[in-house]
Structure formats: structure tokens, C-alpha cells
Amino acid sequence: MRKVNLPVTLITNELKQWNIINTQSMRLYSDENCDSSVTIPEPPNPDTCCRSGCSHCVYIEYAIRLERHFKDGGDAAKKKLDQLIDDPNMRQFIKMQLDKPSDQ
């Protein structure tokens, strides 16, 4: 199976349409707290989110990838989520999921 890479403009237009992500903040993040050799993970397509607050939300998975990308224990990932996700309810839900202990 071949991996299909959608152009960033298609993804950002979809995310902007759903008012989930702030497209002005989508850029590479270069900071001492992240692995600069790896680009920041791209956010999920909003069509993949059911918006029911499920435990395996694609946005939670995205936040976990961000947390792994940054090396400061999650603070930079949360700041990046603040920049990327416009919907305050979705943003808070994802942050609460990140704060949960991993055994829950």
C-alpha cells in the first residue's frame, strides 16, 4: 500500500472550515525544546473526529505526538495546541487528556 501525502493547503483548508485550527500558526517550530531535525506533526483531518469526546480521539493522539516531539514534559505541546486549535472546548478536552496519568 502506498502512503498518500495530501498537500498542506488541503488539510489546512479543511481544518479552517471546521474552525478547529488556526491556520496562521501552522509553521515549523524551531526551539531548543524540540527536535529541530523533525518537523512538527501535522494535525489530523477534522473528518476523522467524531466530536463525541471519545478516549481515542484523533486530536488526543495528535497531542501525544506533539508531546513526544517536544522535550519539555508537555508544556511546549500545550502552548502549540493553544496556537493551533481555535475551538476552546476541544483545546481544553485535549489538555485534560494529556494531564491524565497514562494508566487511566
N, C-alpha and C positions, 0 to 999 in steps of 0.2 A: 504494500500500500504506500502511496506517495503522500507526503505531507504537503498540504496546500498552505502557502503563506499569503494571506489576504493583505492588500495594501493598507497601511495605517490609516489612510483617509477614509476607507470604507468602515473600518472599525470605529474611528472617532466620530464619524457622522452618525452611526447607529447609537453610540453611547450618548452623544449630544441630544439626539432625538428623544431619548428616554429621560433626559435631564439627570442622569446618574453621574456623569463625569464632566469635569471642567476641561475642555479640550485645550485651553491655553496653557495648562500645566503639564501637558504631555510632552516631555522632553527628557533627554538623558539626564540623569542625576549624577553629578560628579562631586564627590565629597570624600573626605578621609574616612567616613564611617561606612563606605560601601566598597565593593569590589569593582573598581573602575574598568576592569577588563571585560566585565559582563554588563550588557545593557539592562536597564530596569525591566522587569517582567511586564508584558503587555496585559492590560485589563481584559477580563472576559467579555464576550459578546453579550449584550443585555438579553438577547433572546434565549440564552441558556439559563437565565434566572427565573424561577417560578414566582418569586416575590412572596413566598409564604413563610419565610424565616426558618427554613429547614436547616438541620445541623450540618449538612454537607453542601452548603451554599457555594456557588462558584465564586462569589466575592470573598467568602472566608478563605477558600483555597488560594485565591489571589493574594489576600492579605498575608497568609502564611508564607507564600513565595516571596513577598516583599520583605517580610521579617527575616527570612533566610538570606536575602540579598544584602540587607544592611547588617552591620556587625555591632550594633549598639544595644542589643536586647529588645528591640521593637520600637523604641522612641522615634527613630527616623522613619520607620514604616508608617507609624501613626500620623506623623506630620505629612508624609507623602499622601496618605489616604485623605487627609484634610484638604490637600490641594486638588486631588483627583476626583473625589466623589462629592457631587453637589447636594445630593439628597441627604439631609441631616439625619433622618431616621435610619437609612441604610448605613450611613457612616457610623453612627453610634452602635448599631447592632453588630457591625463587623468588629469594632473596637472592643465591645464587651466579649465577643467570642475569642478574641486574641488574649484577653486578660484571664480567661478561664484556665484553670490548671489542665494540662494535657490529658489527664486520666479521666476527665468527665466526658 
